[in-house]
């Protein structure tokens, strides 16, 4: 993995498969989506008002910076959403 985050200690529990733009990724049971995504990439999404990328800001659900879209059409806050088996995040290819 070569993302923005690095896991300092291995989290116990089963591995949970999910995808980011169709690319297989994995998390551990109990991982929040923001951490799982940023273990694999440098950003969550594109900034809607410019050319930059966003990686979350407050990491606790207050700033609204971590909204991501799932393949089933839901929009979720990555910093307060647990990774679910088979979850498919759609970013349009940012942060890879």
C-alpha positions, 0 to 999 in steps of 0.5 A: 500500500502506498497511500497517505496513511500508514498503519502503525499497528496491525489491527486484529480481525478479519480482512474486509474486501472493498473496491475504490474505482473498481480496484480491489482494496482491503480493510480490517473489521472496524476500520472507518472508510477514510482510513481504509481509503487513505491507506491505499491512496493519497486523496478521497475525492476531487475538490468541487470548487477547484482542481485540488484533491481532498483527503478529509480535514477534521476526521471526526464528522464536523467539516463535511470534507470527506463525503464520498459516493458509493456505487449504489448511489449513497453519499457517505461521510468517510470519517464516520462510515465503517467499511462493509464487505463488498463496498464499492467507492466511486471517486472518478480516479482521484488520489490514485 
